[in-house]
Amino acid sequence: MLHRWIDLGRLRDWRPSRSTPVSVAAFLGLVCTLAIMVIAIFDVTPIVVRSDSMSPQINRGDLVIARASSAGDVAVGDVVSVKNRAGVRVTHRVETVDPFGSSIQFTLKGDANDVPDSQVYNETSVDRVVSTIPKLGYLFAVAVSPIGILVGGLLVAALAWVITAPWRRANHGLEAY
């Protein structure tokens, strides 16, 4: 079925050209721009999961998409993400919801954990998980790491060199006359 739209023989014979890096960079730029637009338009927060405490539903390396929500709108069974006393983000399922002054008191528990979290969370707003994208968190984690930033910078430098290289050769040729 695929062969109706793509000439597989031509695809096998494909070789990169001088414009390939520019095309790849343009595609990656488009993907990044679309991701930023989705995050801004839908007011969501991407969160990389760093443990298996919510497995099998949410696993280490998954990317969860969360939306800010009033703590009063959260129900038992929802999966929320909050920061604990140490400032570490915790993404677990709500076990109990109790009004506590002007905030809501939550007890959270990871699906893979035997007991609820020892900390009780007093929150006025939380990030409620609305979607999970398996394994995409690994890519995000690498991209924002020092190595990922270095590699991204090197790719930008290489792209700049590829784009300007024809101009340098053309100018050099003119100088020879």
Buried (B, 14 or more C-beta within 10 A) or exposed (E): EEEEEEEEEEEEEEEEEEEEBEEEBEEEEEEEEEEEEEEEEEEBBBBBBBBBBBBEEBBBBBBBBBBEBEBEEBEEEBBBBBEEEEEEBBBBBBEEBEEBEEBBBBBBBBBBBEEBBEBEBBBEBBBBBBEBEEEBBBEBBEEEEEEBEEEEEEBEEEBEEBBEEEEEEEEEEEEEE
